[in-house]
Amino acid sequence: MQQVSTETAGKLNLTVRLVEGESAKFHVRPETTVGQLKQMAMQELGVQPAPGVVYYLALGGKKLDDSITLAAAGVPDHATLILATEPQVGAALS
């Protein structure tokens, strides 16, 4: 019988990867919001917010809503999410 660590029991083991390829691993509860994971990933990966840019997490090519939990978004254990960017709506393009 396999032992389950109490530190990771009930948590999702996730990888967040930048489009450029750098990645970080996280062990988070399913109740964690997408936005909370995004903030943790940005900090861990050293991503500095840029003006006029929106950062988001995507799974399987689908943009995830920051306000919902990972469980509600259907994020499975051992998933790899992409931290991507898009221009902010209404931001002036230079």
MMTF fields as JSON, N, C-alpha, C and O atoms, coordinates in Angstrom:
{
  "mmtfVersion": "1.0.0",
  "mmtfProducer": "UNKNOWN",
  "numBonds": 375,
  "numAtoms": 376,
  "numGroups": 94,
  "numChains": 1,
  "numModels": 1,
  "chainsPerModel": [1],
  "groupsPerChain": [94],
  "chainIdList": ["A"],
  "bondAtomList": [4, 2, 8, 6, 12, 10, 16, 14, 20, 18, 24, 22, 28, 26, 32, 30, 36, 34, 40, 38, 44, 42, 48, 46, 52, 50, 56, 54, 60, 58, 64, 62, 68, 66, 72, 70, 76, 74, 80, 78, 84, 82, 88, 86, 92, 90, 96, 94, 100, 98, 104, 102, 108, 106, 112, 110, 116, 114, 120, 118, 124, 122, 128, 126, 132, 130, 136, 134, 140, 138, 144, 142, 148, 146, 152, 150, 156, 154, 160, 158, 164, 162, 168, 166, 172, 170, 176, 174, 180, 178, 184, 182, 188, 186, 192, 190, 196, 194, 200, 198, 204, 202, 208, 206, 212, 210, 216, 214, 220, 218, 224, 222, 228, 226, 232, 230, 236, 234, 240, 238, 244, 242, 248, 246, 252, 250, 256, 254, 260, 258, 264, 262, 268, 266, 272, 270, 276, 274, 280, 278, 284, 282, 288, 286, 292, 290, 296, 294, 300, 298, 304, 302, 308, 306, 312, 310, 316, 314, 320, 318, 324, 322, 328, 326, 332, 330, 336, 334, 340, 338, 344, 342, 348, 346, 352, 350, 356, 354, 360, 358, 364, 362, 368, 366, 372, 370],
  "bondOrderList": [1, 1, 1, 1, 1, 1, 1, 1, 1, 1, 1, 1, 1, 1, 1, 1, 1, 1, 1, 1, 1, 1, 1, 1, 1, 1, 1, 1, 1, 1, 1, 1, 1, 1, 1, 1, 1, 1, 1, 1, 1, 1, 1, 1, 1, 1, 1, 1, 1, 1, 1, 1, 1, 1, 1, 1, 1, 1, 1, 1, 1, 1, 1, 1, 1, 1, 1, 1, 1, 1, 1, 1, 1, 1, 1, 1, 1, 1, 1, 1, 1, 1, 1, 1, 1, 1, 1, 1, 1, 1, 1, 1, 1],
  "groupList": [{"groupName": "MET", "atomNameList": ["N", "CA", "C", "O"], "elementList": ["N", "C", "C", "O"], "formalChargeList": [0, 0, 0, 0], "bondAtomList": [1, 0, 2, 1, 3, 2], "bondOrderList": [1, 1, 2], "singleLetterCode": "M", "chemCompType": "L-PEPTIDE LINKING"}, {"groupName": "GLN", "atomNameList": ["N", "CA", "C", "O"], "elementList": ["N", "C", "C", "O"], "formalChargeList": [0, 0, 0, 0], "bondAtomList": [1, 0, 2, 1, 3, 2], "bondOrderList": [1, 1, 2], "singleLetterCode": "Q", "chemCompType": "L-PEPTIDE LINKING"}, {"groupName": "VAL", "atomNameList": ["N", "CA", "C", "O"], "elementList": ["N", "C", "C", "O"], "formalChargeList": [0, 0, 0, 0], "bondAtomList": [1, 0, 2, 1, 3, 2], "bondOrderList": [1, 1, 2], "singleLetterCode": "V", "chemCompType": "L-PEPTIDE LINKING"}, {"groupName": "SER", "atomNameList": ["N", "CA", "C", "O"], "elementList": ["N", "C", "C", "O"], "formalChargeList": [0, 0, 0, 0], "bondAtomList": [1, 0, 2, 1, 3, 2], "bondOrderList": [1, 1, 2], "singleLetterCode": "S", "chemCompType": "L-PEPTIDE LINKING"}, {"groupName": "THR", "atomNameList": ["N", "CA", "C", "O"], "elementList": ["N", "C", "C", "O"], "formalChargeList": [0, 0, 0, 0], "bondAtomList": [1, 0, 2, 1, 3, 2], "bondOrderList": [1, 1, 2], "singleLetterCode": "T", "chemCompType": "L-PEPTIDE LINKING"}, {"groupName": "GLU", "atomNameList": ["N", "CA", "C", "O"], "elementList": ["N", "C", "C", "O"], "formalChargeList": [0, 0, 0, 0], "bondAtomList": [1, 0, 2, 1, 3, 2], "bondOrderList": [1, 1, 2], "singleLetterCode": "E", "chemCompType": "L-PEPTIDE LINKING"}, {"groupName": "ALA", "atomNameList": ["N", "CA", "C", "O"], "elementList": ["N", "C", "C", "O"], "formalChargeList": [0, 0, 0, 0], "bondAtomList": [1, 0, 2, 1, 3, 2], "bondOrderList": [1, 1, 2], "singleLetterCode": "A", "chemCompType": "L-PEPTIDE LINKING"}, {"groupName": "GLY", "atomNameList": ["N", "CA", "C", "O"], "elementList": ["N", "C", "C", "O"], "formalChargeList": [0, 0, 0, 0], "bondAtomList": [1, 0, 2, 1, 3, 2], "bondOrderList": [1, 1, 2], "singleLetterCode": "G", "chemCompType": "PEPTIDE LINKING"}, {"groupName": "LYS", "atomNameList": ["N", "CA", "C", "O"], "elementList": ["N", "C", "C", "O"], "formalChargeList": [0, 0, 0, 0], "bondAtomList": [1, 0, 2, 1, 3, 2], "bondOrderList": [1, 1, 2], "singleLetterCode": "K", "chemCompType": "L-PEPTIDE LINKING"}, {"groupName": "LEU", "atomNameList": ["N", "CA", "C", "O"], "elementList": ["N", "C", "C", "O"], "formalChargeList": [0, 0, 0, 0], "bondAtomList": [1, 0, 2, 1, 3, 2], "bondOrderList": [1, 1, 2], "singleLetterCode": "L", "chemCompType": "L-PEPTIDE LINKING"}, {"groupName": "ASN", "atomNameList": ["N", "CA", "C", "O"], "elementList": ["N", "C", "C", "O"], "formalChargeList": [0, 0, 0, 0], "bondAtomList": [1, 0, 2, 1, 3, 2], "bondOrderList": [1, 1, 2], "singleLetterCode": "N", "chemCompType": "L-PEPTIDE LINKING"}, {"groupName": "ARG", "atomNameList": ["N", "CA", "C", "O"], "elementList": ["N", "C", "C", "O"], "formalChargeList": [0, 0, 0, 0], "bondAtomList": [1, 0, 2, 1, 3, 2], "bondOrderList": [1, 1, 2], "singleLetterCode": "R", "chemCompType": "L-PEPTIDE LINKING"}, {"groupName": "PHE", "atomNameList": ["N", "CA", "C", "O"], "elementList": ["N", "C", "C", "O"], "formalChargeList": [0, 0, 0, 0], "bondAtomList": [1, 0, 2, 1, 3, 2], "bondOrderList": [1, 1, 2], "singleLetterCode": "F", "chemCompType": "L-PEPTIDE LINKING"}, {"groupName": "HIS", "atomNameList": ["N", "CA", "C", "O"], "elementList": ["N", "C", "C", "O"], "formalChargeList": [0, 0, 0, 0], "bondAtomList": [1, 0, 2, 1, 3, 2], "bondOrderList": [1, 1, 2], "singleLetterCode": "H", "chemCompType": "L-PEPTIDE LINKING"}, {"groupName": "PRO", "atomNameList": ["N", "CA", "C", "O"], "elementList": ["N", "C", "C", "O"], "formalChargeList": [0, 0, 0, 0], "bondAtomList": [1, 0, 2, 1, 3, 2], "bondOrderList": [1, 1, 2], "singleLetterCode": "P", "chemCompType": "L-PEPTIDE LINKING"}, {"groupName": "TYR", "atomNameList": ["N", "CA", "C", "O"], "elementList": ["N", "C", "C", "O"], "formalChargeList": [0, 0, 0, 0], "bondAtomList": [1, 0, 2, 1, 3, 2], "bondOrderList": [1, 1, 2], "singleLetterCode": "Y", "chemCompType": "L-PEPTIDE LINKING"}, {"groupName": "ASP", "atomNameList": ["N", "CA", "C", "O"], "elementList": ["N", "C", "C", "O"], "formalChargeList": [0, 0, 0, 0], "bondAtomList": [1, 0, 2, 1, 3, 2], "bondOrderList": [1, 1, 2], "singleLetterCode": "D", "chemCompType": "L-PEPTIDE LINKING"}, {"groupName": "ILE", "atomNameList": ["N", "CA", "C", "O"], "elementList": ["N", "C", "C", "O"], "formalChargeList": [0, 0, 0, 0], "bondAtomList": [1, 0, 2, 1, 3, 2], "bondOrderList": [1, 1, 2], "singleLetterCode": "I", "chemCompType": "L-PEPTIDE LINKING"}],
  "groupTypeList": [0, 1, 1, 2, 3, 4, 5, 4, 6, 7, 8, 9, 10, 9, 4, 2, 11, 9, 2, 5, 7, 5, 3, 6, 8, 12, 13, 2, 11, 14, 5, 4, 4, 2, 7, 1, 9, 8, 1, 0, 6, 0, 1, 5, 9, 7, 2, 1, 14, 6, 14, 7, 2, 2, 15, 15, 9, 6, 9, 7, 7, 8, 8, 9, 16, 16, 3, 17, 4, 9, 6, 6, 6, 7, 2, 14, 16, 13, 6, 4, 9, 17, 9, 6, 4, 5, 14, 1, 2, 7, 6, 6, 9, 3],
  "groupIdList": [1, 2, 3, 4, 5, 6, 7, 8, 9, 10, 11, 12, 13, 14, 15, 16, 17, 18, 19, 20, 21, 22, 23, 24, 25, 26, 27, 28, 29, 30, 31, 32, 33, 34, 35, 36, 37, 38, 39, 40, 41, 42, 43, 44, 45, 46, 47, 48, 49, 50, 51, 52, 53, 54, 55, 56, 57, 58, 59, 60, 61, 62, 63, 64, 65, 66, 67, 68, 69, 70, 71, 72, 73, 74, 75, 76, 77, 78, 79, 80, 81, 82, 83, 84, 85, 86, 87, 88, 89, 90, 91, 92, 93, 94],
  "secStructList": [7, 7, 7, 7, 7, 6, 6, 6, 6, 6, 7, 3, 3, 3, 3, 3, 3, 3, 6, 6, 1, 7, 3, 3, 3, 3, 3, 3, 7, 6, 6, 1, 5, 2, 2, 2, 2, 2, 2, 2, 2, 2, 2, 2, 6, 6, 7, 7, 7, 7, 6, 6, 3, 3, 3, 3, 3, 3, 3, 6, 6, 3, 3, 7, 7, 6, 6, 1, 5, 6, 6, 6, 6, 6, 7, 7, 6, 6, 7, 3, 3, 3, 3, 3, 3, 3, 3, 7, 6, 6, 7, 7, 7, 7],
  "xCoordList": [0.845, 0.0, 0.881, 1.827, 0.571, 1.367, 1.038, -0.128, 2.076, 1.901, 1.64, 2.271, 0.716, 0.432, 0.923, 0.53, 1.777, 2.302, 1.167, 0.333, 1.134, 0.093, 0.304, -0.636, 1.541, 1.829, 1.167, 0.748, 1.068, 0.493, -0.874, -1.505, -1.346, -2.654, -3.746, -3.778, -4.628, -5.734, -5.331, -6.153, -4.085, -3.612, -3.393, -3.185, -3.445, -3.16, -1.676, -1.129, -1.04, 0.347, 0.291, -0.045, 0.623, 0.475, 1.796, 2.669, 1.919, 3.048, 2.491, 1.518, 3.123, 2.771, 3.983, 5.102, 3.735, 4.821, 4.59, 3.471, 5.678, 5.632, 5.683, 6.177, 5.188, 5.246, 6.703, 6.984, 7.627, 9.056, 9.661, 10.776, 8.941, 9.411, 9.77, 9.752, 10.097, 10.434, 9.191, 8.076, 9.387, 8.223, 8.514, 9.664, 7.437, 7.522, 6.424, 5.359, 6.697, 5.732, 5.087, 5.717, 3.802, 3.026, 2.195, 1.718, 2.025, 1.154, 0.105, 0.375, -1.09, -2.138, -3.442, -3.681, -4.269, -5.584, -6.521, -6.378, -7.477, -8.448, -9.274, -9.819, -9.375, -10.141, -9.384, -9.953, -8.111, -7.314, -7.933, -8.32, -8.027, -8.578, -7.507, -6.308, -7.975, -7.08, -6.215, -5.015, -6.817, -6.084, -4.99, -3.906, -5.268, -4.25, -3.071, -1.917, -3.354, -2.284, -1.497, -0.271, -2.194, -1.518, -0.545, 0.589, -0.984, -0.113, 1.102, 2.22, 0.886, 2.001, 2.99, 4.204, 2.454, 3.311, 4.103, 5.293, 3.46, 4.166, 5.304, 6.39, 5.056, 6.096, 7.232, 8.404, 6.89, 7.897, 8.735, 9.937, 8.106, 8.799, 9.42, 10.037, 9.254, 9.87, 9.237, 9.914, 7.935, 7.235, 6.758, 6.0, 7.214, 6.795, 5.625, 5.717, 4.52, 3.384, 3.814, 4.567, 3.333, 3.65, 2.389, 1.302, 2.525, 1.349, 0.754, 1.482, -0.565, -1.248, -1.286, -1.688, -0.862, -0.825, -1.639, -1.54, -2.45, -3.222, -2.59, -2.329, -2.348, -1.794, -2.927, -3.836, -2.877, -3.911, -3.328, -2.286, -4.02, -3.649, -4.563, -5.757, -3.978, -4.75, -4.487, -3.389, -5.505, -5.412, -6.028, -7.192, -5.252, -5.76, -6.221, -7.175, -5.538, -5.888, -7.054, -7.451, -7.613, -8.766, -8.323, -7.696, -8.661, -8.361, -9.226, -10.439, -8.605, -9.327, -9.658, -8.859, -10.834, -11.318, -10.624, -10.657, -9.993, -9.267, -10.13, -9.617, -11.439, -12.283, -12.78, -13.332, -12.598, -13.116, -12.014, -10.828, -12.414, -11.431, -10.881, -11.472, -9.744, -9.152, -10.097, -10.205, -10.789, -11.75, -12.885, -13.256, -13.443, -14.543, -14.101, -14.908, -12.827, -12.296, -11.992, -11.684, -12.082, -11.826, -10.355, -9.999, -9.492, -8.051, -7.721, -7.929, -7.21, -6.894, -5.518, -4.671, -5.314, -4.006, -2.971, -3.267, -1.774, -0.629, -0.81, -0.164, -1.673, -1.881, -0.752, -0.091, -0.546, 0.361, -0.478, -1.196, -0.374, -1.091, -0.084, 1.093, -0.543, 0.314, -0.006, -1.168, 1.042, 0.89, 1.136, 2.261, 0.073, 0.141, -0.282, -0.736, -0.122, -0.479, -1.326, -1.331, -2.046, -2.781, -2.861, -2.769, -3.03, -3.16, -4.404, -5.446, -4.287, -5.422, -6.431, -6.049, -7.69, -8.742, -8.726, -8.736, -8.703, -8.695, -7.311, -7.163, -6.267, -4.907, -4.419, -4.684, -3.715, -3.159, -1.998, -1.115, -2.006, -0.907, 0.117, -0.231, 1.376, 2.41, 3.224, 4.138],
  "yCoordList": [-1.192, 0.0, 1.243, 1.338, 2.197, 3.399, 4.382, 4.609, 4.955, 5.961, 7.317, 7.653, 8.093, 9.434, 10.427, 10.375, 11.322, 12.346, 13.256, 13.662, 13.577, 14.485, 15.881, 16.673, 16.192, 17.51, 17.688, 18.795, 16.616, 16.727, 16.061, 16.139, 15.407, 14.741, 15.774, 16.831, 15.467, 16.361, 17.568, 18.45, 17.621, 18.754, 18.329, 17.154, 19.316, 19.096, 19.363, 20.345, 18.508, 18.702, 19.28, 18.581, 20.559, 21.256, 21.861, 22.173, 22.016, 22.716, 23.92, 23.811, 25.074, 26.267, 26.598, 26.726, 26.733, 26.951, 28.254, 28.575, 28.993, 30.174, 29.733, 28.645, 30.548, 30.249, 30.032, 29.222, 30.756, 30.65, 29.331, 28.992, 28.576, 27.26, 27.099, 25.975, 28.183, 28.075, 27.632, 28.036, 26.798, 26.297, 26.197, 26.241, 26.062, 25.884, 24.914, 24.861, 24.152, 23.173, 23.719, 24.407, 23.386, 23.842, 22.699, 21.843, 22.694, 21.747, 22.609, 23.23, 22.639, 23.537, 22.792, 21.741, 23.349, 22.761, 23.06, 24.087, 22.17, 22.402, 23.672, 24.218, 24.152, 25.367, 26.635, 27.725, 26.514, 27.67, 28.239, 27.486, 29.566, 30.15, 30.178, 30.134, 30.252, 30.365, 31.615, 31.583, 32.707, 33.956, 33.83, 34.392, 33.093, 32.891, 32.103, 32.448, 31.047, 30.26, 31.117, 31.028, 31.943, 32.823, 33.752, 33.929, 34.346, 35.248, 34.506, 35.02, 33.289, 32.482, 32.17, 32.25, 31.812, 31.457, 32.659, 32.54, 33.805, 35.013, 35.353, 35.73, 35.221, 35.507, 34.487, 34.864, 33.21, 32.147, 32.22, 31.958, 32.573, 32.625, 33.99, 34.186, 34.93, 36.251, 37.101, 37.92, 36.91, 37.677, 38.991, 39.0, 40.09, 41.408, 41.888, 41.88, 42.309, 42.815, 43.982, 44.859, 43.975, 45.039, 45.832, 45.261, 47.156, 47.964, 47.557, 47.288, 47.516, 47.196, 45.722, 45.344, 44.874, 43.428, 42.724, 43.053, 41.748, 40.923, 39.541, 38.952, 39.029, 37.689, 36.739, 37.098, 35.53, 34.546, 33.138, 32.901, 32.213, 30.802, 30.108, 30.398, 29.189, 28.424, 26.943, 26.535, 26.156, 24.696, 24.128, 24.39, 23.356, 22.768, 23.813, 23.587, 24.966, 26.032, 26.899, 27.813, 26.627, 27.38, 28.339, 27.932, 29.615, 30.63, 30.387, 30.211, 30.376, 30.126, 31.432, 32.368, 31.487, 32.66, 32.736, 31.777, 33.886, 34.075, 33.87, 33.487, 34.121, 34.136, 32.76, 32.63, 31.733, 30.413, 29.539, 29.793, 28.511, 27.608, 26.661, 26.476, 26.075, 25.095, 23.919, 23.383, 23.514, 22.41, 22.771, 21.969, 23.98, 24.418, 24.553, 24.379, 24.862, 24.996, 23.635, 23.539, 22.574, 21.232, 20.915, 20.076, 21.579, 21.34, 20.015, 19.876, 19.042, 17.743, 17.729, 18.579, 16.764, 16.57, 16.307, 15.661, 16.807, 16.648, 17.382, 17.034, 18.386, 19.169, 20.176, 20.574, 20.577, 21.674, 22.81, 22.661, 23.957, 25.158, 26.114, 26.113, 26.914, 27.883, 29.272, 29.675, 30.006, 31.407, 32.222, 32.302, 32.823, 33.535, 34.988, 35.388, 35.763, 37.182, 37.546, 36.864, 38.655, 39.249, 40.746, 41.175, 41.543, 42.986, 43.288, 42.656, 44.252, 44.666, 45.377, 46.217, 45.066, 45.714, 47.206, 47.607, 48.006, 49.454, 50.033, 51.253, 49.177, 49.692, 50.225, 49.643, 51.32, 51.906, 51.056, 50.698, 50.735, 49.974, 50.952, 51.92, 50.683, 51.592, 50.953, 51.579],
  "zCoordList": [0.0, 0.0, 0.0, 0.782, -0.879, -1.014, 0.103, 0.426, 0.681, 1.723, 1.068, 0.066, 1.629, 1.139, 2.176, 3.341, 1.743, 2.636, 3.085, 2.275, 4.381, 4.863, 4.302, 4.241, 3.889, 3.332, 1.965, 1.626, 1.177, -0.159, -0.272, -1.326, 0.791, 0.744, 0.475, 1.106, -0.453, -0.769, -1.596, -1.844, -2.025, -2.821, -4.266, -4.568, -5.143, -6.551, -6.794, -6.292, -7.545, -7.957, -9.365, -10.321, -9.484, -10.756, -11.211, -10.401, -12.512, -13.101, -13.842, -14.588, -13.627, -14.388, -15.245, -14.748, -16.549, -17.501, -18.256, -18.653, -18.442, -19.292, -20.744, -21.04, -21.645, -23.07, -23.487, -24.37, -22.852, -23.163, -22.69, -23.087, -21.841, -21.431, -19.966, -19.462, -19.255, -17.835, -17.067, -17.397, -16.04, -15.302, -13.809, -13.373, -13.044, -11.593, -11.175, -11.789, -10.125, -9.612, -8.345, -7.542, -8.195, -7.043, -6.485, -7.229, -5.167, -4.467, -3.774, -2.746, -4.35, -3.855, -3.642, -4.236, -2.795, -2.539, -3.703, -4.365, -3.957, -5.033, -4.822, -5.781, -3.561, -3.25, -3.61, -3.558, -3.974, -4.393, -5.668, -6.561, -5.753, -6.978, -8.066, -7.791, -9.295, -10.433, -10.262, -10.538, -9.81, -9.596, -8.548, -8.706, -7.477, -6.442, -6.998, -6.743, -7.757, -8.359, -9.349, -9.41, -10.119, -11.08, -10.357, -10.801, -9.247, -8.493, -7.934, -7.986, -7.397, -6.888, -8.007, -7.819, -9.173, -10.309, -10.799, -11.094, -10.888, -11.339, -10.393, -10.832, -9.088, -8.102, -8.211, -8.25, -8.261, -8.313, -9.589, -9.559, -10.698, -11.987, -12.279, -13.326, -11.354, -11.514, -12.604, -13.226, -12.841, -13.868, -13.251, -12.281, -13.829, -13.357, -14.214, -15.442, -13.579, -14.354, -15.248, -14.825, -16.46, -17.411, -17.713, -17.805, -17.869, -18.191, -19.537, -20.492, -19.601, -20.845, -21.189, -22.289, -20.233, -20.47, -19.399, -18.217, -19.817, -18.896, -18.872, -19.921, -17.681, -17.508, -17.162, -16.413, -17.703, -17.401, -17.452, -18.064, -16.797, -16.856, -17.848, -17.93, -18.599, -19.574, -19.37, -18.992, -19.623, -19.537, -20.804, -21.104, -21.544, -22.778, -23.782, -24.525, -23.804, -24.737, -24.297, -25.02, -23.115, -22.617, -21.506, -20.528, -21.681, -20.678, -19.445, -19.561, -18.262, -17.012, -16.307, -16.305, -15.712, -14.984, -13.621, -12.85, -13.326, -12.068, -10.827, -9.776, -10.936, -9.744, -9.309, -8.216, -10.134, -9.754, -9.174, -9.387, -8.443, -7.847, -8.909, -9.973, -8.593, -9.5, -9.703, -10.806, -8.62, -8.72, -9.669, -10.526, -9.522, -10.378, -11.834, -12.747, -12.051, -13.413, -14.032, -15.22, -13.209, -13.724, -13.907, -14.735, -13.141, -13.259, -12.574, -11.369, -13.327, -12.732, -12.063, -12.34, -11.19, -10.57, -11.661, -12.666, -11.457, -12.377, -13.699, -14.688, -13.735, -14.955, -15.135, -14.176, -16.386, -16.71, -17.253, -18.242, -16.582, -17.004, -17.633, -17.272, -18.558, -19.229, -18.697, -18.645, -18.299, -17.912, -19.176, -19.668, -19.693, -20.965, -20.776, -19.704, -21.838, -21.804, -23.01, -24.035, -22.841, -23.95, -23.685, -22.534, -24.729, -24.501, -23.682, -23.859, -22.792, -21.978, -22.86, -23.676, -22.717, -23.498, -23.177, -22.013, -24.219, -24.032, -23.859, -23.79, -23.784, -23.626, -24.971, -26.022, -24.912, -26.14, -26.613, -25.833, -27.896, -28.475, -29.037, -29.715, -28.744, -29.252, -30.325, -30.862]
}
